[in-house]
Amino acid sequence: MADLVLNANNREATGKNKVNKLRADELIPGVVYAKNEDNLNVQVTSRDFDKILRKAGTSTIITLDIDGENKDVLIKDYQTHPYKNQYLHIDFQAINQNETIRVSVPVVLLGREDLKIDQAVLVQNIDTVDVECLPKYIPQTAEVDISEFEIGDNRTIADLDIFGNENITILAEEDEVICSLQEASEEEIPEDEEAADVDAADVPTVDETEGEESEEDAE
């Protein structure tokens, strides 16, 4: 049994109106998926789920106590409201300890606070990495040390602490770049005598965030 326990209840409420009422009562609808079993509708309190999520994330097995019946599960996925501080739905995946499982594990850069190189930019290309293993071997994180980073250096999948672990299969190419340290560059603005004579009030301004806001509005 997992050390982290989340209390849940069987859920009879289905359909948009009934589910919205659950959310109004600070309950989150969820579904437990299990191989070769029927899906199970459940509900949990928002407060309890938030506490468990902060501790377990999506790569730690927890015990889901459903009206007294325990199931080992992973928080496979969850949805939140686009602008309210509210959870909308949770997908749990039931765990069979004897079957391999695919999990997305967060990548952690160790030593980033020790970087003291000026005029450099740390670029992280990969935030999570998919692994496949038996549940008992699921790593909580995949770590890589960058404390000795210099400009031009990078770290790849092969540099992860879990790389080479015979119990864990990393589902990514070993030469895929996780992060790199690049020299910061400033865009040079050429001097133009004619442009210098133009009044600043006559120069059009481009708001770089305007396009982003428009895209959000379109969603």
C-alpha positions as a Markdown table, in Angstrom:
| # | Residue | x | y | z |
|---|---|---|---|---|
| 1 | Met | 0.0 | 0.0 | 0.0 |
| 2 | Ala | 1.3 | 3.5 | -0.8 |
| 3 | Asp | 2.1 | 5.9 | 2.0 |
| 4 | Leu | -0.1 | 8.7 | 0.6 |
| 5 | Val | -3.8 | 8.1 | 0.9 |
| 6 | Leu | -6.6 | 10.1 | -0.8 |
| 7 | Asn | -10.1 | 9.5 | 0.4 |
| 8 | Ala | -12.7 | 9.1 | -2.3 |
| 9 | Asn | -16.4 | 8.1 | -2.8 |
| 10 | Asn | -18.2 | 6.3 | -5.5 |
| 11 | Arg | -19.8 | 8.9 | -7.8 |
| 12 | Glu | -23.3 | 8.5 | -9.1 |
| 13 | Ala | -23.6 | 12.0 | -10.5 |
| 14 | Thr | -22.9 | 12.1 | -14.2 |
| 15 | Gly | -23.9 | 14.7 | -16.9 |
| 16 | Lys | -22.9 | 18.3 | -17.1 |
| 17 | Asn | -25.5 | 19.8 | -14.6 |
| 18 | Lys | -24.9 | 17.2 | -11.9 |
| 19 | Val | -21.1 | 17.4 | -12.3 |
| 20 | Asn | -21.2 | 21.2 | -12.1 |
| 21 | Lys | -23.1 | 20.9 | -8.8 |
| 22 | Leu | -20.3 | 18.7 | -7.4 |
| 23 | Arg | -17.8 | 21.3 | -8.3 |
| 24 | Ala | -19.8 | 24.0 | -6.7 |
| 25 | Asp | -19.6 | 21.9 | -3.5 |
| 26 | Glu | -15.8 | 21.8 | -3.9 |
| 27 | Leu | -15.9 | 18.2 | -5.0 |
| 28 | Ile | -13.9 | 17.0 | -8.0 |
| 29 | Pro | -15.3 | 14.3 | -10.4 |
| 30 | Gly | -12.9 | 11.6 | -11.4 |
| 31 | Val | -12.5 | 8.3 | -13.2 |
| 32 | Val | -10.3 | 5.3 | -12.2 |
| 33 | Tyr | -9.1 | 3.5 | -15.3 |
| 34 | Ala | -7.9 | -0.1 | -15.0 |
| 35 | Lys | -6.8 | -2.7 | -17.5 |
| 36 | Asn | -9.5 | -5.3 | -18.3 |
| 37 | Glu | -11.9 | -3.7 | -15.8 |
| 38 | Asp | -14.8 | -1.3 | -16.1 |
| 39 | Asn | -14.1 | 2.4 | -15.4 |
| 40 | Leu | -15.0 | 3.5 | -11.9 |
| 41 | Asn | -16.5 | 7.0 | -11.3 |
| 42 | Val | -15.4 | 8.6 | -8.1 |
| 43 | Gln | -15.3 | 12.0 | -6.4 |
| 44 | Val | -12.8 | 13.6 | -4.1 |
| 45 | Thr | -12.7 | 16.8 | -2.1 |
| 46 | Ser | -10.7 | 19.6 | -3.8 |
| 47 | Arg | -8.8 | 20.4 | -0.6 |
| 48 | Asp | -7.6 | 16.8 | -0.1 |
| 49 | Phe | -6.7 | 16.3 | -3.7 |
| 50 | Asp | -4.6 | 19.5 | -3.7 |
| 51 | Lys | -2.6 | 18.3 | -0.7 |
| 52 | Ile | -1.9 | 14.9 | -2.3 |
| 53 | Leu | -1.0 | 16.4 | -5.7 |
| 54 | Arg | 1.6 | 18.7 | -4.1 |
| 55 | Lys | 3.2 | 15.7 | -2.5 |
| 56 | Ala | 2.8 | 13.0 | -5.1 |
| 57 | Gly | 2.7 | 14.8 | -8.4 |
| 58 | Thr | 1.9 | 12.5 | -11.3 |
| 59 | Ser | 4.8 | 10.0 | -10.8 |
| 60 | Thr | 4.2 | 8.7 | -7.3 |
| 61 | Ile | 1.8 | 5.9 | -6.5 |
| 62 | Ile | -0.9 | 6.8 | -4.0 |
| 63 | Thr | -3.7 | 4.8 | -2.3 |
| 64 | Leu | -7.2 | 5.8 | -3.3 |
| 65 | Asp | -9.5 | 4.8 | -0.5 |
| 66 | Ile | -12.9 | 4.5 | -2.2 |
| 67 | Asp | -15.5 | 4.0 | 0.5 |
| 68 | Gly | -13.2 | 1.7 | 2.4 |
| 69 | Glu | -11.8 | -0.2 | -0.6 |
| 70 | Asn | -8.2 | 0.6 | -1.4 |
| 71 | Lys | -6.7 | 0.9 | -4.8 |
| 72 | Asp | -3.1 | 1.8 | -5.7 |
| 73 | Val | -3.2 | 4.4 | -8.4 |
| 74 | Leu | -1.3 | 7.1 | -10.2 |
| 75 | Ile | -2.7 | 10.6 | -10.9 |
| 76 | Lys | -2.6 | 10.2 | -14.6 |
| 77 | Asp | -4.0 | 13.5 | -15.6 |
| 78 | Tyr | -6.1 | 16.4 | -14.2 |
| 79 | Gln | -7.9 | 19.4 | -15.6 |
| 80 | Thr | -8.1 | 22.9 | -14.1 |
| 81 | His | -10.4 | 25.8 | -14.9 |
| 82 | Pro | -8.8 | 28.3 | -17.4 |
| 83 | Tyr | -9.0 | 31.2 | -15.0 |
| 84 | Lys | -10.6 | 30.1 | -11.7 |
| 85 | Asn | -8.6 | 28.4 | -9.0 |
| 86 | Gln | -10.6 | 25.1 | -9.5 |
| 87 | Tyr | -10.0 | 21.5 | -10.4 |
| 88 | Leu | -12.4 | 20.2 | -13.0 |
| 89 | His | -11.6 | 16.5 | -13.4 |
| 90 | Ile | -9.1 | 13.8 | -12.5 |
| 91 | Asp | -8.0 | 10.7 | -14.3 |
| 92 | Phe | -6.6 | 8.0 | -12.0 |
| 93 | Gln | -4.8 | 4.9 | -13.4 |
| 94 | Ala | -5.0 | 1.8 | -11.3 |
| 95 | Ile | -1.7 | 0.0 | -10.8 |
| 96 | Asn | -0.9 | -3.6 | -11.2 |
| 97 | Gln | 2.4 | -4.1 | -9.4 |
| 98 | Asn | 3.4 | -7.0 | -11.7 |
| 99 | Glu | 2.9 | -5.0 | -15.0 |
| 100 | Thr | 5.2 | -2.4 | -16.5 |
| 101 | Ile | 3.7 | 1.1 | -16.7 |
| 102 | Arg | 4.6 | 4.2 | -18.7 |
| 103 | Val | 5.0 | 7.4 | -16.6 |
| 104 | Ser | 6.0 | 11.0 | -17.3 |
| 105 | Val | 8.7 | 12.0 | -14.9 |
| 106 | Pro | 9.8 | 15.6 | -14.2 |
| 107 | Val | 13.3 | 16.6 | -15.1 |
| 108 | Val | 15.2 | 18.4 | -12.4 |
| 109 | Leu | 18.3 | 20.5 | -13.1 |
| 110 | Leu | 20.7 | 20.2 | -10.1 |
| 111 | Gly | 23.0 | 23.1 | -9.3 |
| 112 | Arg | 21.3 | 25.8 | -11.4 |
| 113 | Glu | 21.5 | 28.2 | -8.4 |
| 114 | Asp | 25.4 | 27.7 | -8.5 |
| 115 | Leu | 25.7 | 29.1 | -12.0 |
| 116 | Lys | 27.7 | 32.3 | -11.8 |
| 117 | Ile | 28.3 | 33.0 | -15.5 |
| 118 | Asp | 27.3 | 36.5 | -16.6 |
| 119 | Gln | 25.8 | 37.2 | -20.0 |
| 120 | Ala | 24.5 | 33.6 | -20.4 |
| 121 | Val | 21.1 | 32.1 | -20.8 |
| 122 | Leu | 20.1 | 28.7 | -19.5 |
| 123 | Val | 17.8 | 27.0 | -22.0 |
| 124 | Gln | 15.8 | 24.0 | -20.9 |
| 125 | Asn | 14.3 | 22.0 | -23.8 |
| 126 | Ile | 12.8 | 19.1 | -21.9 |
| 127 | Asp | 10.8 | 19.4 | -18.7 |
| 128 | Thr | 9.6 | 15.8 | -18.4 |
| 129 | Val | 10.7 | 12.5 | -19.8 |
| 130 | Asp | 8.6 | 9.3 | -20.3 |
| 131 | Val | 9.9 | 6.1 | -18.7 |
| 132 | Glu | 8.6 | 2.6 | -18.6 |
| 133 | Cys | 9.1 | 0.2 | -15.7 |
| 134 | Leu | 7.4 | -1.8 | -13.0 |
| 135 | Pro | 5.6 | 0.4 | -10.5 |
| 136 | Lys | 8.1 | -0.2 | -7.7 |
| 137 | Tyr | 10.9 | 1.3 | -9.8 |
| 138 | Ile | 9.1 | 4.5 | -10.8 |
| 139 | Pro | 11.4 | 7.4 | -10.1 |
| 140 | Gln | 10.0 | 10.6 | -8.7 |
| 141 | Thr | 12.3 | 12.7 | -10.7 |
| 142 | Ala | 15.0 | 12.4 | -13.4 |
| 143 | Glu | 18.0 | 14.6 | -12.3 |
| 144 | Val | 20.9 | 16.0 | -14.2 |
| 145 | Asp | 23.8 | 18.1 | -12.7 |
| 146 | Ile | 24.6 | 21.4 | -14.3 |
| 147 | Ser | 26.6 | 23.0 | -11.5 |
| 148 | Glu | 29.8 | 23.0 | -13.7 |
| 149 | Phe | 28.1 | 24.4 | -16.7 |
| 150 | Glu | 30.0 | 26.7 | -19.0 |
| 151 | Ile | 28.9 | 28.6 | -22.1 |
| 152 | Gly | 28.4 | 26.1 | -24.9 |
| 153 | Asp | 27.8 | 23.1 | -22.7 |
| 154 | Asn | 24.7 | 21.0 | -22.8 |
| 155 | Arg | 23.2 | 17.9 | -21.1 |
| 156 | Thr | 21.5 | 15.1 | -22.9 |
| 157 | Ile | 19.2 | 12.2 | -21.9 |
| 158 | Ala | 22.4 | 10.1 | -21.4 |
| 159 | Asp | 23.4 | 12.5 | -18.5 |
| 160 | Leu | 20.3 | 11.8 | -16.5 |
| 161 | Asp | 20.8 | 9.9 | -13.2 |
| 162 | Ile | 18.3 | 7.2 | -14.2 |
| 163 | Phe | 20.1 | 6.6 | -17.5 |
| 164 | Gly | 21.6 | 3.1 | -17.5 |
| 165 | Asn | 19.3 | 1.9 | -14.8 |
| 166 | Glu | 18.5 | -1.7 | -15.9 |
| 167 | Asn | 15.0 | -1.5 | -14.2 |
| 168 | Ile | 14.0 | 1.7 | -16.1 |
| 169 | Thr | 13.5 | 2.2 | -19.9 |
| 170 | Ile | 13.8 | 5.8 | -20.9 |
| 171 | Leu | 11.5 | 6.5 | -23.9 |
| 172 | Ala | 13.8 | 9.1 | -25.6 |
| 173 | Glu | 16.9 | 9.1 | -27.7 |
| 174 | Glu | 20.1 | 9.3 | -25.5 |
| 175 | Asp | 21.5 | 12.2 | -27.5 |
| 176 | Glu | 18.4 | 14.4 | -27.1 |
| 177 | Val | 19.4 | 17.7 | -25.5 |
| 178 | Ile | 17.8 | 18.4 | -22.2 |
| 179 | Cys | 19.3 | 21.8 | -21.6 |
| 180 | Ser | 22.2 | 24.1 | -22.7 |
| 181 | Leu | 24.0 | 27.2 | -21.6 |
| 182 | Gln | 24.1 | 29.8 | -24.3 |
| 183 | Glu | 25.7 | 33.2 | -24.6 |
| 184 | Ala | 23.3 | 36.0 | -24.3 |
| 185 | Ser | 23.1 | 38.2 | -27.4 |
| 186 | Glu | 21.8 | 41.7 | -27.8 |
| 187 | Glu | 20.2 | 42.7 | -31.0 |
| 188 | Glu | 22.2 | 45.5 | -32.6 |
| 189 | Ile | 20.2 | 48.4 | -33.9 |
| 190 | Pro | 21.9 | 50.1 | -36.9 |
| 191 | Glu | 22.2 | 53.8 | -36.7 |
| 192 | Asp | 20.2 | 55.5 | -39.4 |
| 193 | Glu | 20.6 | 59.2 | -39.8 |
| 194 | Glu | 17.2 | 59.5 | -41.5 |
| 195 | Ala | 15.5 | 57.5 | -38.7 |
| 196 | Ala | 17.2 | 59.7 | -36.1 |
| 197 | Asp | 15.3 | 62.7 | -37.6 |
| 198 | Val | 11.9 | 61.0 | -37.1 |
| 199 | Asp | 9.9 | 62.1 | -34.1 |
| 200 | Ala | 9.4 | 59.2 | -31.6 |
| 201 | Ala | 5.7 | 60.0 | -31.6 |
| 202 | Asp | 5.5 | 59.2 | -35.3 |
| 203 | Val | 7.1 | 55.7 | -35.0 |
| 204 | Pro | 4.6 | 52.9 | -34.7 |
| 205 | Thr | 4.8 | 50.7 | -31.7 |
| 206 | Val | 4.4 | 46.9 | -31.7 |
| 207 | Asp | 3.2 | 45.2 | -28.6 |
| 208 | Glu | 4.7 | 41.7 | -28.5 |
| 209 | Thr | 2.0 | 40.5 | -26.1 |
| 210 | Glu | -0.8 | 41.6 | -28.3 |
| 211 | Gly | -0.6 | 38.5 | -30.5 |
| 212 | Glu | -0.6 | 36.3 | -27.4 |
| 213 | Glu | -3.7 | 37.9 | -26.0 |
| 214 | Ser | -5.5 | 37.5 | -29.3 |
| 215 | Glu | -4.6 | 33.8 | -29.4 |
| 216 | Glu | -5.9 | 33.3 | -25.8 |
| 217 | Asp | -9.1 | 35.2 | -26.7 |
| 218 | Ala | -9.6 | 32.9 | -29.7 |
| 219 | Glu | -9.5 | 29.8 | -27.5 |
